[in-house]
C-alpha cells in the first residue's frame, strides 16, 4: 500500500508516541523480579517467625519470669522480662527475684471497669467475691475494688536473689500480681495439652477454670477380709469419688478405721456389716453408729435388716481417715463406751452445836447452875446469899447513895470557898496597888 507523504508522517508520529509512552511507563515501575524476591523473602520470614513462636509455645512447659532490678519503682522502664505467656495445665512457673527488695504474688481478677484509671497509690485489693461500694455517687462504677483475689496462687515472700516455683493447674487465665507493688503483674493462658493446631495467644481462647464435680458413679463392690480377735470376716464396700487404701479394726474403741483418699468434693462410701461381725446396740436396741472423718462427725444414711446393716457415708474432700464406731465385735458388747452415768446425791451434814458444860464451881455468887447454865439464885431475898443450904446476910457492905451524895456536896462547897478566897485576895492586891499609886 502506497501512503501519501501526509499519511506517512502521521503514521510515523503515532508509532513514535506509542514507543515513548511504553518506555516512560516501564521507567517508572520497578523490576518485577526484584518485587518477587522481596515478597518471597517476607513470606519466608513470616513463616519462620510463626514456626519459632509456635514451637516455643508448644515446648515451653516450664516458663521463667524474672523480676528485673528496681522493679519496685513505679517509674522503672521495665518490671518483668516475661509478662505474657501461654502454656498447658500443670505448668510449673519459676519466678526469679533480681530486684533489691522482696516480692510476693497472688492471683485474681482485675476490675475491668477501672481499667485506664488505676491509681497505684490508692490501689484496692479485695478478697474473693468482696465488693466495696462507693460512698458518693461521683463514681461511675459499683465496685471500687481494683483486684479481687481468687486464692489459687498465694506465694511466700521471695527475698532478693531467691526464686520460687508455682504450679498453674487450672485451665483458663491466670492474672498474677504483686500486692505490695501492683504494677508488677504477669498474665498466663493455660490450655489443655490436646490443643496443637494453632497459637493459643493468637486465637485468644479463654477457657473458664474447671471445678471438680461430684459424680455418683456406682462401681463394682470391693471385698476385704478383716481379722478381729482371730476371727476373719469379709467386709463388702463400694466407693465413688474416693479410694480405700486400708481398713483396720480397733477392739479397744470398738471401731473400724478406713484409710481413704478422696478425689471429688464429696466421696461416697457404701459399706455393709454383718451383725455377727460388727454392730451397734444399746439396751438390746439398735443404736446409731458414730462416724468421724479426721475427727469431725459426718452425716450418713442407714438401711438394715436382721442380718446386715448398711451405711452410706458422705466423705468430704481431703479426708485421710474415716472411723466408724459401734458397740460390739463378734457379739462382745463394749460396756465401757456407753455407761449410764451415776449421779451421786450430795450428803448435807447437819452441824452439831455443842452446849458448853459448866461445872458447879464456875458460877459466881448469887447464881446457881440450871441445865448447865448459870442463872440468878432467887431462893434468897435482897442482901442475903445462900450458904450451906440456908440464906444468910451478905458480908459485903453496901454503900448507901446518901453517904455518897453528902461527900460530893462537902467537896463542892470546899472547892467553891477556896476559889472565892483566891479571887478576894487578888482583888485586894489590885485595890492596894491603885491606892499607893494615888
KETI-942381 format. One line per 10 residues: number of its first residue (from 1); their letters; for each residue x, y, z of C-alpha. Coordinates in steps of 0.05 Angstrom, whole numbers, padded with zeros to 5 digits. Example, Ala and Ser with C-alpha at 12.3 -4.5 7.8 and 13.67 -1.06 7.14 Angstrom:
<rs>
1> as> 00246,-00090,00156  00273,-00021,00143
</rs>
This chain:
<rs>
1> xxxxxxxxxx> 00000,00000,00000  00028,00067,-00020  00017,00122,00031  00018,00195,00015  00071,00237,00049  00019,00266,00096  -00007,00198,00118  00064,00171,00124  00083,00227,00170  00022,00215,00215
11> xxxxxxxxxx> 00038,00140,00220  00110,00154,00240  00088,00203,00295  00037,00155,00322  00087,00097,00327  00138,00142,00360  00089,00165,00413  00068,00094,00430  00140,00072,00438  00157,00132,00480
21> xxxxxxxxxx> 00096,00120,00524  00115,00047,00536  00186,00067,00553  00162,00121,00602  00114,00072,00636  00168,00020,00645  00216,00072,00670  00171,00087,00729  00157,00015,00750  00208,-00027,00789
31> xxxxxxxxxx> 00236,-00092,00764  00185,-00149,00770  00238,-00199,00791  00260,-00153,00848  00189,-00147,00875  00180,-00222,00872  00244,-00233,00912  00222,-00184,00966  00153,-00218,00970  00183,-00287,00976
41> xxxxxxxxxx> 00231,-00263,01030  00175,-00233,01071  00133,-00296,01064  00192,-00339,01086  00208,-00294,01145  00135,-00294,01167  00131,-00370,01164  00197,-00379,01201  00176,-00330,01256  00109,-00365,01263
51> xxxxxxxxxx> 00142,-00433,01269  00192,-00408,01320  00139,-00374,01363  00093,-00434,01358  00149,-00482,01374  00167,-00441,01435  00095,-00441,01457  00090,-00516,01448  00154,-00535,01484  00156,-00482,01538
61> xxxxxxxxxx> 00121,-00522,01593  00161,-00491,01650  00169,-00416,01634  00211,-00369,01676  00190,-00300,01699  00247,-00254,01722  00235,-00193,01764  00283,-00140,01738  00325,-00096,01781  00289,-00035,01811
71> xxxxxxxxxx> 00221,-00064,01790  00195,-00039,01857  00200,00032,01829  00137,00051,01791  00175,00095,01742  00223,00039,01723  00224,00025,01648  00211,-00050,01658  00185,-00095,01714  00185,-00166,01686
81> xxxxxxxxxx> 00221,-00199,01628  00162,-00246,01612  00096,-00213,01628  00052,-00252,01580  00057,-00326,01560  00015,-00388,01549  00026,-00460,01568  -00011,-00523,01588  -00045,-00548,01651  00006,-00569,01703
91> xxxxxxxxxx> 00057,-00518,01682  00109,-00500,01735  00130,-00427,01731  00194,-00404,01764  00196,-00333,01790  00266,-00304,01800  00275,-00241,01841  00331,-00198,01812  00305,-00137,01849  00336,-00107,01912
101> xxxxxxxxxx> 00272,-00116,01953  00229,-00176,01969  00166,-00193,01929  00106,-00238,01935  00049,-00255,01887  -00025,-00271,01888  -00074,-00290,01833  -00141,-00259,01819  -00185,-00219,01773  -00178,-00145,01755
111> xxxxxxxxxx> -00238,-00098,01754  -00248,-00082,01681  -00290,-00020,01698  -00228,00011,01730  -00184,-00002,01670  -00148,00060,01646  -00159,00099,01710  -00118,00058,01760  -00084,00097,01814  -00029,00054,01844
121> xxxxxxxxxx> -00024,00099,01905  -00096,00080,01923  -00097,00010,01892  -00151,-00031,01928  -00142,-00106,01938  -00204,-00146,01956  -00218,-00217,01977  -00255,-00268,01934  -00325,-00241,01919  -00316,-00178,01961
131> xxxxxxxxxx> -00348,-00113,01936  -00332,-00044,01962  -00387,00006,01944  -00371,00080,01934  -00393,00127,01989  -00415,00181,01939  -00447,00180,01870  -00389,00213,01836  -00361,00145,01816  -00385,00112,01752
141> xxxxxxxxxx> -00371,00041,01778  -00408,00000,01831  -00345,-00034,01857  -00283,00004,01878  -00240,-00059,01882  -00184,-00057,01832  -00165,-00130,01841  -00203,-00189,01873  -00161,-00248,01897  -00183,-00317,01875
151> xxxxxxxxxx> -00140,-00356,01925  -00110,-00401,01871  -00039,-00373,01877  -00011,-00345,01942  00065,-00346,01945  00113,-00338,02002  00159,-00277,02005  00215,-00281,01953  00278,-00248,01981  00326,-00213,01933
161> xxxxxxxxxx> 00367,-00263,01894  00319,-00321,01910  00268,-00356,01868  00203,-00395,01877  00161,-00442,01834  00086,-00440,01826  00041,-00491,01791  -00014,-00470,01743  -00062,-00528,01743  -00129,-00497,01723
171> xxxxxxxxxx> -00149,-00483,01652  -00162,-00410,01634  -00129,-00344,01651  -00082,-00331,01709  -00072,-00258,01727  -00017,-00256,01779  00003,-00191,01814  00048,-00166,01870  00002,-00136,01924  00058,-00091,01951
181> xxxxxxxxxx> 00077,-00066,01881  00013,-00075,01839  00046,-00050,01775  00086,-00115,01775  00038,-00163,01740  00040,-00221,01690  -00014,-00260,01654  -00013,-00333,01633  -00063,-00370,01589  -00068,-00444,01607
191> xxxxxxxxxx> -00096,-00492,01554  -00107,-00567,01551  -00049,-00608,01523  -00091,-00634,01466  -00091,-00566,01431  -00035,-00568,01378  -00066,-00534,01317  -00053,-00460,01329  -00020,-00409,01373  -00062,-00401,01436
201> xxxxxxxxxx> -00046,-00327,01443  -00067,-00311,01371  -00135,-00345,01380  -00148,-00311,01447  -00186,-00372,01472  -00207,-00361,01544  -00227,-00425,01580  -00263,-00419,01647  -00229,-00456,01705  -00257,-00525,01715
211> xxxxxxxxxx> -00287,-00540,01783  -00287,-00613,01804  -00357,-00641,01801  -00386,-00695,01845  -00405,-00754,01802  -00441,-00811,01837  -00415,-00870,01797  -00431,-00938,01828  -00373,-00985,01814  -00366,-01059,01828
221> xxxxxxxxxx> -00363,-01077,01902  -00297,-01087,01938  -00288,-01143,01988  -00233,-01140,02041  -00220,-01192,02095  -00217,-01164,02166  -00190,-01204,02225  -00216,-01189,02295  -00192,-01230,02354  -00171,-01286,02308
231> xxxxxxxxxx> -00237,-01288,02271  -00239,-01266,02197  -00296,-01231,02163  -00307,-01208,02091  -00324,-01134,02091  -00360,-01111,02028  -00360,-01038,02007  -00370,-00993,01945  -00336,-00926,01935  -00348,-00866,01889
241> xxxxxxxxxx> -00302,-00806,01883  -00253,-00837,01931  -00209,-00898,01944  -00198,-00940,02006  -00125,-00957,02017  -00130,-00996,02083  -00180,-01020,02136  -00162,-01035,02208  -00202,-01056,02269  -00194,-01027,02339
251> xxxxxxxxxx> -00224,-01072,02392  -00210,-01023,02448  -00254,-00968,02418  -00298,-01018,02380  -00286,-00983,02314  -00266,-00995,02242  -00214,-00946,02214  -00213,-00933,02139  -00153,-00900,02107  -00182,-00862,02047
261> xxxxxxxxxx> -00162,-00816,01990  -00220,-00771,01969  -00213,-00743,01898  -00281,-00709,01890  -00312,-00653,01931  -00354,-00707,01965  -00335,-00780,01964  -00386,-00835,01976  -00374,-00899,02017  -00427,-00954,02017
271> xxxxxxxxxx> -00406,-01007,02068  -00445,-01068,02094  -00432,-01100,02162  -00456,-01169,02184  -00487,-01162,02252  -00448,-01222,02276  -00384,-01184,02258  -00397,-01111,02276  -00458,-01078,02306  -00481,-01020,02349
281> xxxxxxxxxx> -00532,-01039,02403  -00552,-01005,02468  -00601,-01036,02518  -00616,-01091,02467  -00639,-01038,02416  -00604,-01017,02352  -00563,-00954,02363  -00533,-00908,02310  -00460,-00915,02291  -00416,-00856,02308
291> xxxxxxxxxx> -00376,-00835,02247  -00315,-00788,02246  -00277,-00760,02186  -00208,-00737,02211  -00240,-00726,02279  -00302,-00689,02254  -00371,-00720,02254  -00401,-00733,02185  -00471,-00749,02161  -00494,-00818,02138
301> xxxxxxxxxx> -00555,-00857,02117  -00571,-00927,02142  -00611,-00986,02119  -00614,-01051,02158  -00646,-01119,02168  -00639,-01176,02217  -00573,-01198,02186  -00537,-01136,02158  -00531,-01062,02170  -00512,-01017,02111
311> xxxxxxxxxx> -00483,-00947,02116  -00479,-00894,02061  -00428,-00842,02084  -00410,-00775,02052  -00336,-00762,02060  -00310,-00691,02047  -00251,-00675,02002  -00183,-00680,02036  -00204,-00733,02088  -00150,-00783,02104
321> xxxxxxxxxx> -00180,-00825,02159  -00253,-00847,02168  -00272,-00881,02234  -00338,-00918,02246  -00351,-00931,02320  -00400,-00985,02342  -00411,-01024,02407  -00392,-01096,02393  -00346,-01142,02354  -00362,-01216,02350
331> xxxxxxxxxx> -00424,-01203,02394  -00380,-01177,02450  -00411,-01113,02476  -00368,-01055,02495  -00397,-01035,02561  -00343,-00984,02575  -00362,-00939,02517  -00435,-00927,02536  -00444,-00925,02610  -00503,-00899,02649
341> xxxxxxxxxx> -00478,-00840,02688  -00482,-00849,02764  -00509,-00786,02797  -00487,-00782,02869  -00534,-00747,02917  -00494,-00698,02959  -00497,-00712,03034  -00513,-00650,03073  -00488,-00656,03145  -00527,-00621,03199
351> xxxxxxxxxx> -00479,-00581,03242  -00478,-00604,03315  -00478,-00547,03365  -00445,-00569,03428  -00471,-00537,03492  -00412,-00520,03538  -00411,-00560,03602  -00405,-00514,03663  -00385,-00543,03730  -00417,-00521,03796
361> xxxxxxxxxx> -00357,-00481,03819  -00358,-00439,03754  -00420,-00398,03775  -00409,-00334,03815  -00441,-00312,03880  -00517,-00305,03876  -00522,-00353,03816  -00536,-00426,03810  -00527,-00477,03754  -00590,-00500,03719
371> xxxxxxxxxx> -00587,-00543,03655  -00513,-00528,03650  -00528,-00453,03650  -00513,-00403,03707  -00577,-00366,03727  -00593,-00318,03786  -00607,-00352,03851  -00677,-00328,03870  -00683,-00372,03932  -00657,-00317,03980
381> xxxxxxxxxx> -00680,-00245,03987  -00641,-00180,03976  -00578,-00173,04018  -00575,-00248,04032  -00538,-00305,03999  -00544,-00379,04003  -00491,-00413,04045  -00494,-00487,04063  -00565,-00492,04040  -00591,-00432,04082
391> xxxxxxxxxx> -00599,-00357,04068  -00551,-00312,04108  -00534,-00238,04107  -00485,-00216,04054  -00419,-00198,04088  -00400,-00148,04034  -00420,-00077,04059  -00466,-00039,04014  -00452,00034,04007  -00514,00078,04011
401> xxxxxxxxxx> -00527,00131,03959  -00540,00185,04013  -00469,00179,04041  -00441,00184,03972  -00482,00247,03957  -00462,00282,04024  -00388,00272,04009  -00396,00302,03940  -00432,00362,03969  -00378,00376,04021
411> xxxxxxxxxx> -00324,00372,03968  -00361,00420,03923  -00371,00473,03978  -00299,00468,04000  -00274,00479,03928  -00321,00538,03920  -00294,00573,03984  -00223,00563,03963  -00235,00594,03895  -00273,00653,03925
421> xxxxxxxxxx> -00216,00666,03975  -00165,00666,03919  -00206,00715,03879  -00215,00761,03940  -00140,00762,03953  -00127,00781,03881  -00178,00838,03883  -00148,00864,03949  -00079,00866,03919  -00104,00904,03859
431> xxxxxxxx> -00141,00955,03903  -00079,00967,03947  -00036,00977,03886  -00083,01031,03860  -00085,01066,03928  -00009,01070,03932  -00006,01099,03863  -00053,01154,03880
</rs>
